[in-house]
Amino acid sequence: MQRYIKAPAPLITRVEFVGGRLLYAVEVDTSEGFELCPADECRIDAASLAGTCPPEGAAPAKFRIMRDFRHPLIQRWQAFLAANDIGIAGVEFIVDTSHRAFTYDINTNTNYNPDAEAKDGRRGMGAIAEYVGRLLREQERTTAPATVPDFVSAPTEP
């Protein structure tokens, strides 16, 4: 069952997690529809189809990383991700006119908007690289090379 959720402003929020921890939250402008993919590859606009560039500063940014994001659902989202062994995710939610938050999408593959990240200074792919590197180092520490018992490698006498 689906229903329309009327937000007080045409916005949704996408909360990015890496390693089960909050990386940042992105405010996404939905005033032109719900093409919410933040990656450059997903961006299609009339100007690019026509082969012309829009004037500098013609439109506000569709994706804006929010500074010091806090929300009461962060701990619940983190618990959900941990319980389902999800290390990297984007959780999308919308707030209705009564200020109730509705989580409607959890993406376990994610994209980051380079323009928003350039303005903010945080890098999702850098955080993923650090996280995966940490996982590899942990695995190397816990996976010692197997030792061969002496009796297997000892030469046999005729």
N, CA and C of each residue as an Amber inpcrd file, in Angstrom:
protein
   474
   0.8430000  -1.1660000   0.0000000   0.0000000   0.0000000   0.0000000
   0.8910000   1.2310000   0.0000000   0.6170000   2.1500000  -0.8650000
   1.3730000   3.3950000  -0.9030000   0.4160000   4.5570000  -0.7370000
   0.9790000   5.6310000  -0.2050000   0.1840000   6.8530000  -0.1230000
   1.1080000   8.0380000  -0.3240000   0.5380000   9.1240000  -0.7170000
   1.2940000  10.3430000  -0.9250000   1.6000000  10.9800000   0.4300000
   2.8280000  11.3750000   0.6120000   3.2250000  12.0750000   1.8430000
   3.5260000  13.5120000   1.4580000   2.7200000  14.4140000   1.9690000
   2.9050000  15.8350000   1.6590000   3.9380000  16.4260000   2.6020000
   5.0170000  16.8860000   2.0320000   6.0780000  17.5250000   2.8110000
   5.8350000  19.0310000   2.8550000   6.2750000  19.7040000   3.9140000
   6.0920000  21.1530000   3.9940000   6.8950000  21.9070000   2.9320000
   7.9570000  21.2880000   2.4390000   8.7730000  21.8560000   1.3600000
   9.1210000  20.7020000   0.4230000   9.4200000  20.9780000  -0.8370000
   9.7190000  19.8930000  -1.7790000  11.1300000  19.3330000  -1.5520000
  11.2790000  18.6060000  -0.4630000  12.5940000  18.0800000  -0.0820000
  12.4680000  16.6740000   0.4930000  13.5100000  15.8870000   0.2720000
  13.6880000  14.6370000   1.0050000  15.1070000  14.6940000   1.5620000
  15.4110000  13.7750000   2.4510000  16.7620000  13.7120000   3.0010000
  17.2990000  12.3090000   2.7830000  18.5400000  12.2460000   2.3630000
  19.2460000  10.9790000   2.1840000  20.3920000  10.9700000   3.1850000
  20.4120000   9.9620000   4.0320000  21.4250000   9.8750000   5.0850000
  22.4080000   8.7780000   4.6860000  23.6670000   9.1580000   4.5280000
  24.7010000   8.2380000   4.0690000  25.4400000   7.6280000   5.2530000
  25.5780000   6.3040000   5.2270000  26.2970000   5.5660000   6.2600000
  27.4380000   4.7860000   5.6120000  28.5950000   4.8190000   6.2360000
  29.7390000   4.0190000   5.8020000  30.3040000   3.3570000   7.0490000
  30.4600000   2.0450000   6.9790000  30.9370000   1.3140000   8.1450000
  29.9460000   1.3540000   9.2900000  28.6600000   1.5080000   8.9440000
  27.6220000   1.5750000   9.9640000  27.5350000   2.9100000  10.6810000
  28.3720000   3.8590000  10.2970000  28.3820000   5.1770000  10.9470000
  27.8820000   6.2490000   9.9900000  27.2580000   7.2630000  10.5560000
  26.7750000   8.3890000   9.7670000  27.9540000   9.0940000   9.1010000
  27.9010000   9.2200000   7.7970000  28.8910000   9.9990000   7.0630000
  28.3940000  11.4330000   6.9210000  27.2180000  11.5850000   6.3360000
  26.5670000  12.8830000   6.2240000  25.1420000  12.6860000   5.7280000
  24.3780000  13.7550000   5.7700000  23.0170000  13.7440000   5.2290000
  22.9550000  14.7630000   4.1000000  22.1820000  14.4150000   3.0830000
  22.0260000  15.2730000   1.9100000  20.5590000  15.6820000   1.7970000
  20.3350000  16.9590000   1.6940000  18.9930000  17.4720000   1.4190000
  18.8350000  17.4820000  -0.0930000  17.7480000  16.8730000  -0.5810000
  17.5270000  16.7520000  -2.0190000  16.2630000  17.5150000  -2.4020000
  16.4130000  18.4280000  -3.3370000  15.2990000  19.2240000  -3.8460000
  14.4860000  18.3660000  -4.8050000  13.2140000  18.1660000  -4.4910000
  12.3380000  17.3490000  -5.3360000  11.3540000  18.1990000  -6.1370000
  11.5790000  19.4980000  -6.2000000  10.6270000  20.3850000  -6.8710000
  10.4720000  20.0750000  -8.3590000  11.4740000  19.4270000  -8.9620000
  11.3790000  19.0820000 -10.3820000  11.1080000  17.5940000 -10.5850000
  10.7230000  16.9000000  -9.5280000  10.4260000  15.4820000  -9.6400000
  11.3230000  14.6430000  -8.7650000  11.1460000  13.3430000  -8.8830000
  11.8400000  12.4340000  -7.9900000  12.9640000  11.6570000  -8.6670000
  13.7050000  12.2920000  -9.5850000  14.9530000  11.6970000 -10.0860000
  16.0020000  12.0860000  -9.0510000  16.2130000  11.1910000  -8.0870000
  17.0030000  11.5300000  -6.9050000  18.4160000  10.9740000  -6.9200000
  18.8020000  10.3000000  -7.9720000  20.1470000   9.7550000  -8.0380000
  21.1520000  10.9070000  -8.0180000  22.0990000  10.8960000  -7.0720000
  23.0260000  12.0050000  -6.9630000  24.2050000  11.9560000  -7.9290000
  24.4440000  10.8380000  -8.5950000  25.6200000  10.6940000  -9.4440000
  25.5040000  11.5520000 -10.7000000  26.6540000  11.9980000 -11.1990000
  26.6780000  12.7730000 -12.4360000  26.0370000  12.0050000 -13.5900000
  26.2390000  10.6850000 -13.6170000  25.7150000   9.8590000 -14.7040000
  24.1900000   9.8910000 -14.7630000  23.5560000  10.1680000 -13.6490000
  22.0920000  10.1910000 -13.6040000  21.5160000  11.5420000 -14.0270000
  22.3510000  12.5470000 -14.0960000  21.8610000  13.8970000 -14.3570000
  21.5540000  14.0920000 -15.8320000  20.2830000  14.3310000 -16.1320000
  19.8570000  14.6450000 -17.4890000  18.9630000  15.8670000 -17.3850000
  19.3630000  16.9170000 -18.0640000  18.5070000  18.1070000 -18.0550000
  18.3560000  18.6250000 -19.4850000  17.4120000  19.5100000 -19.6790000
  17.1080000  20.0120000 -21.0210000  18.3230000  20.6750000 -21.6490000
  19.1170000  21.4010000 -20.8590000  20.2840000  22.0860000 -21.4040000
  21.3110000  21.0940000 -21.9340000  21.5440000  20.0080000 -21.2140000
  22.5260000  19.0330000 -21.6860000  22.0170000  18.3070000 -22.9290000
  20.7010000  18.0630000 -23.0120000  20.1500000  17.4200000 -24.1930000
  20.2270000  18.3350000 -25.4090000  20.1090000  19.6420000 -25.1870000
  20.1630000  20.6010000 -26.2770000  21.5930000  20.9450000 -26.6610000
  22.5720000  20.5040000 -25.8540000  23.9670000  20.7890000 -26.1600000
  24.4280000  22.1490000 -25.6800000  23.6460000  22.7920000 -24.8200000
  24.0510000  24.0900000 -24.2900000  24.1660000  23.9890000 -22.7820000
  24.9380000  24.8530000 -22.2080000  25.1150000  24.8540000 -20.7540000
  24.2120000  25.9060000 -20.1370000  23.6090000  25.6150000 -19.0110000
  22.8100000  26.6420000 -18.3550000  23.7340000  27.7260000 -17.8070000
  23.2380000  28.9410000 -17.6760000  24.0730000  30.0130000 -17.1380000
  24.5370000  29.6760000 -15.7230000  25.7320000  30.1300000 -15.3810000
  26.3010000  29.9010000 -14.0460000  25.3310000  30.3810000 -12.9800000
  25.0690000  29.5390000 -12.0170000  24.2000000  29.9170000 -10.8990000
  22.7340000  30.0380000 -11.2730000  22.3270000  29.4380000 -12.3880000
  20.9470000  29.5820000 -12.8410000  19.9490000  28.8940000 -11.9310000
  20.3560000  27.7970000 -11.3280000  19.4230000  27.0540000 -10.4810000
  20.1160000  26.6930000  -9.1660000  19.3560000  26.6350000  -8.0940000
  19.9660000  26.2120000  -6.8360000  20.3800000  24.7440000  -6.9220000
  21.3130000  24.3680000  -6.0800000  21.8000000  22.9930000  -6.0850000
  20.6790000  22.0310000  -5.7110000  20.5800000  20.9460000  -6.4570000
  19.5740000  19.9230000  -6.1710000  19.9710000  19.1120000  -4.9390000
  21.2880000  18.9550000  -4.7220000  21.8190000  18.1800000  -3.6020000
  22.6690000  19.0860000  -2.7250000  22.3590000  19.0980000  -1.4250000
  23.1180000  19.9370000  -0.4910000  23.4040000  19.1370000   0.7690000
  24.7010000  18.9750000   1.0640000  25.0810000  18.2590000   2.2800000
  24.7730000  19.1580000   3.4740000  24.1090000  18.5870000   4.4380000
  23.6760000  19.3430000   5.6240000  24.7590000  19.2730000   6.6980000
  25.1310000  20.4040000   7.2290000  26.1330000  20.4690000   8.3020000
  25.5040000  20.0370000   9.6150000  26.2540000  19.3140000  10.4260000
  25.8300000  18.9290000  11.7830000  24.4330000  18.3160000  11.8200000
  24.1780000  17.3770000  10.9220000  22.8670000  16.7360000  10.8530000
  22.6070000  15.9100000  12.1100000  21.4530000  16.0950000  12.6900000
  21.0010000  15.3170000  13.8430000  19.5510000  14.9010000  13.5810000
  19.2350000  13.6810000  13.9570000  17.8540000  13.2280000  13.8100000
  17.6340000  12.0850000  14.7840000  16.4680000  12.0170000  15.4130000
  16.2140000  10.9380000  16.3780000  16.2430000   9.5290000  15.7730000
  16.1010000   9.4000000  14.4620000  16.0960000   8.0730000  13.8370000
  17.4910000   7.5300000  13.5190000  18.5370000   8.3140000  13.6720000
  19.8820000   7.8640000  13.3140000  20.2380000   6.5660000  14.0220000
  20.0020000   6.4840000  15.3220000  20.3420000   5.2680000  16.0620000
  19.5270000   4.0710000  15.5800000  18.2780000   4.2740000  15.2390000
  17.4460000   3.1680000  14.7340000  17.9310000   2.6990000  13.3650000
  18.3100000   3.6510000  12.4990000  18.8440000   3.2720000  11.1930000
  20.1520000   2.4930000  11.3640000  21.0250000   2.9820000  12.2520000
  22.2870000   2.2840000  12.4970000  22.0400000   0.8730000  13.0350000
  21.1000000   0.7220000  13.9480000  20.7770000  -0.5970000  14.5000000
  20.2430000  -1.5150000  13.4010000  19.3930000  -0.9960000  12.5310000
  18.8580000  -1.7840000  11.4160000  19.9840000  -2.2350000  10.4930000
  20.8810000  -1.3160000  10.1390000  21.9960000  -1.6620000   9.2590000
  22.8800000  -2.7220000   9.9030000  23.1930000  -2.5560000  11.1900000
  24.0370000  -3.5280000  11.8990000  23.3540000  -4.8930000  11.9630000
  22.0710000  -4.9230000  12.2690000  21.3370000  -6.1910000  12.3850000
  21.2740000  -6.9370000  11.0610000  21.4000000  -6.2200000   9.9690000
  21.3250000  -6.8320000   8.6470000  22.6800000  -6.8770000   7.9480000
  23.7470000  -6.6180000   8.7100000  25.1230000  -6.6810000   8.2030000
  25.3140000  -5.8180000   6.9640000  24.7790000  -4.6000000   7.0220000
  24.9050000  -3.6470000   5.9200000  25.9150000  -2.5820000   6.3570000
  27.0500000  -2.5350000   5.6760000  28.1070000  -1.5930000   6.0460000
  28.0060000  -0.2530000   5.3360000  27.4500000  -0.2470000   4.1390000
  27.3690000   0.9820000   3.3360000  25.9320000   1.1290000   2.8550000
  25.3290000   2.2810000   3.1200000  23.9300000   2.4750000   2.7120000
  23.5710000   3.9480000   2.6560000  22.5560000   4.2240000   1.8670000
  21.9070000   5.5260000   1.8470000  20.4600000   5.3120000   2.2600000
  20.0440000   5.9720000   3.3280000  18.6780000   5.8390000   3.8470000
  17.9230000   7.1170000   3.4970000  16.8080000   6.9650000   2.7980000
  16.0380000   8.1370000   2.3840000  14.7690000   8.2480000   3.2120000
  14.4800000   9.4840000   3.6120000  13.2480000   9.7210000   4.3600000
  12.6580000  11.0660000   3.9820000  11.3790000  11.1930000   4.2870000
  10.6450000  12.4340000   4.0320000   9.8920000  12.7800000   5.3190000
   9.7100000  14.0560000   5.5460000   8.9760000  14.5330000   6.7210000
   7.6760000  15.1470000   6.2320000   6.5640000  14.7660000   6.8590000
   5.2750000  15.3030000   6.4290000   4.9620000  16.6180000   7.1410000
   3.8070000  17.1720000   6.8430000   3.4290000  18.4720000   7.4120000
   3.2150000  18.4170000   8.9200000   3.0530000  17.2130000   9.4770000
   2.9330000  17.0540000  10.9350000   4.2870000  16.7480000  11.5770000
   5.3550000  16.8560000  10.7800000   6.7350000  16.6330000  11.2400000
   7.0400000  15.1730000  11.5720000   6.2610000  14.2560000  11.0040000
   6.5470000  12.8250000  11.1600000   7.4930000  12.4050000  10.0360000
   8.5160000  11.6410000  10.4000000   9.4850000  11.1620000   9.4180000
   9.0810000   9.7810000   8.9220000   9.1620000   9.5860000   7.6000000
   8.8630000   8.3110000   6.9740000  10.0990000   7.8450000   6.2030000
  10.6870000   6.7480000   6.6430000  11.7930000   6.1460000   5.9020000
  11.1620000   5.3400000   4.7830000  11.5520000   5.6270000   3.5460000
  10.9020000   4.9420000   2.4290000  11.8730000   4.1850000   1.5330000
  13.1840000   4.3340000   1.7410000  14.1170000   3.6410000   0.8620000
  15.4440000   3.4390000   1.5740000  16.0180000   2.2570000   1.4150000
  17.3590000   1.9770000   1.9170000  18.1450000   1.4090000   0.7480000
  19.1460000   2.1530000   0.3220000  19.9770000   1.7440000  -0.8110000
  21.2720000   1.1450000  -0.2800000  21.5380000  -0.0990000  -0.6440000
  22.7760000  -0.7200000  -0.1860000  23.8810000  -0.6130000  -1.2300000
  23.6110000   0.0960000  -2.2690000  24.6600000   0.5840000  -3.1540000
  24.4270000   2.0820000  -3.2060000  25.4510000   2.8370000  -3.3500000
  25.2340000   4.2630000  -3.2020000  26.0680000   5.0600000  -4.1850000
  25.6450000   6.2580000  -4.4360000  26.3500000   7.2320000  -5.2660000
  26.4590000   8.5130000  -4.4670000  27.4490000   9.2860000  -4.7960000
  27.6380000  10.5570000  -4.1050000  27.6650000  11.6670000  -5.1390000
  27.1590000  12.8270000  -4.7740000  27.1150000  13.9560000  -5.6930000
  28.4160000  14.7470000  -5.5860000  29.2000000  14.7970000  -6.6640000
  30.4980000  15.4660000  -6.5990000  30.4070000  16.9700000  -6.3340000
  29.3660000  17.6290000  -6.8400000  29.2310000  19.0720000  -6.6000000
  28.9660000  19.3560000  -5.1220000  28.0530000  18.5890000  -4.5270000
  27.7370000  18.7770000  -3.1040000  28.9570000  18.4580000  -2.2510000
  29.6790000  17.3920000  -2.5960000  30.8680000  17.0220000  -1.8230000
  31.9720000  18.0620000  -1.9630000  32.1140000  18.6390000  -3.1570000
  33.1430000  19.6680000  -3.3560000  32.8700000  20.8850000  -2.4690000
  31.6110000  21.2410000  -2.3210000  31.2540000  22.3780000  -1.4710000
  31.4380000  22.0600000   0.0070000  31.2370000  20.7950000   0.3790000
  31.2780000  20.3890000   1.7800000  32.6600000  19.9420000   2.2340000
  33.3930000  19.2640000   1.3650000  34.7190000  18.7780000   1.7140000
  34.7770000  17.3280000   2.1470000  33.6400000  16.7070000   2.3840000
  33.6280000  15.2800000   2.7320000  33.4810000  14.4650000   1.4570000
  34.1120000  13.3020000   1.4340000  34.1060000  12.4560000   0.2410000
  33.6130000  11.0580000   0.5740000  32.4880000  10.6770000  -0.0020000
  31.9230000   9.3560000   0.2360000  32.8310000   8.2350000  -0.2290000
  33.3840000   8.3480000  -1.4230000  34.2470000   7.2770000  -1.9290000
  35.5220000   7.1640000  -1.0940000  36.0300000   8.2610000  -0.6010000
  37.1920000   8.2150000   0.2890000  36.8500000   7.4820000   1.5800000
  35.6620000   7.7460000   2.1200000  35.2240000   7.0630000   3.3440000
  35.0540000   5.5680000   3.0930000  34.5350000   5.2060000   1.9110000
  34.3900000   3.7920000   1.5770000  35.7620000   3.1270000   1.4610000
  36.7110000   3.8040000   0.8060000  38.0610000   3.2460000   0.6670000
  38.6850000   3.0000000   2.0440000  38.5320000   3.9460000   2.9530000
  39.0600000   3.7690000   4.3140000  38.3750000   2.5980000   5.0150000
  37.0740000   2.5020000   4.8660000  36.3080000   1.4270000   5.5040000
  36.7370000   0.0580000   4.9690000  36.8210000  -0.0810000   3.6540000
  37.2170000  -1.3530000   3.0620000  38.6600000  -1.6960000   3.4460000
  39.5270000  -0.6960000   3.4730000  40.8950000  -0.9250000   3.9180000
  40.9470000  -1.4340000   5.3460000  40.1290000  -0.8650000   6.2120000
  40.0470000  -1.2980000   7.6180000  39.5600000  -2.7500000   7.6940000
  38.5480000  -3.0950000   6.8830000  38.0470000  -4.4750000   6.8590000
  39.1410000  -5.4490000   6.4080000  39.9010000  -5.0590000   5.4030000
  40.9700000  -5.9330000   4.9150000  42.0480000  -6.1240000   5.9730000
  42.4350000  -5.0510000   6.6500000  43.4450000  -5.1740000   7.7160000
  42.9440000  -6.0660000   8.8420000  41.6740000  -5.9260000   9.2130000
  41.1050000  -6.7830000  10.2620000  41.1050000  -8.2470000   9.8260000
  40.7640000  -8.4840000   8.5740000  40.7490000  -9.8560000   8.0750000
  42.1580000 -10.4410000   8.0610000  43.1490000  -9.6540000   7.6690000
  44.5280000 -10.1340000   7.6570000  44.9880000 -10.5120000   9.0600000
  44.5820000  -9.7390000  10.0690000  44.9860000 -10.0330000  11.4510000
  44.3380000 -11.3040000  11.9750000  43.1140000 -11.5660000  11.5490000
  42.3980000 -12.7290000  12.0910000  42.5930000 -13.9910000  11.2670000
  43.1380000 -13.8540000  10.0760000  43.3440000 -15.0160000   9.2150000
  44.8410000 -15.2840000   9.1120000  45.3680000 -16.0500000  10.0570000
  46.7860000 -16.3940000  10.0400000  47.0100000 -17.4870000   9.0030000
  48.1780000 -17.4840000   8.3630000  48.4450000 -18.5430000   7.3890000
  48.4440000 -19.9130000   8.0800000  47.9240000 -20.8720000   7.4010000
  47.8650000 -22.2250000   7.9640000  49.2720000 -22.7950000   8.0570000
  49.5590000 -23.4440000   9.1540000  50.8720000 -24.0740000   9.3080000
  50.7370000 -25.5470000   8.9650000  51.7780000 -26.0600000   8.3750000
  51.7940000 -27.4650000   7.9860000  52.4610000 -28.2490000   9.1090000
  51.8030000 -29.2750000   9.6150000  52.4270000 -30.0720000  10.6800000
  53.7450000 -30.6760000  10.2060000  54.7010000 -30.8340000  11.1300000
  56.0370000 -31.3540000  10.7960000  55.9520000 -32.7240000  10.1300000
  55.0320000 -33.5770000  10.5690000  54.9980000 -34.9350000  10.0190000
  54.6040000 -34.9670000   8.5540000  53.9030000 -33.8920000   8.0620000
  53.5040000 -33.8700000   6.6690000  54.6720000 -33.5300000   5.7690000
  55.5130000 -32.6100000   6.2080000  56.5870000 -32.1560000   5.3420000
  57.9090000 -32.8740000   5.6010000  57.9690000 -33.7230000   6.6090000
  59.2120000 -34.4390000   6.9100000  59.4640000 -35.4930000   5.8410000
  60.7190000 -35.6040000   5.4150000  61.0130000 -36.6360000   4.4150000
  60.8200000 -38.0180000   4.9950000  60.3730000 -38.9030000   4.1900000
  60.2030000 -40.2900000   4.6410000  61.4290000 -41.0920000   4.2770000
  61.7380000 -42.0480000   5.1120000  62.8960000 -42.8970000   4.8420000
  62.4020000 -44.2290000   4.2960000  63.1880000 -44.7680000   3.3440000
  62.7450000 -46.0440000   2.7540000  62.8510000 -47.2060000   3.7200000
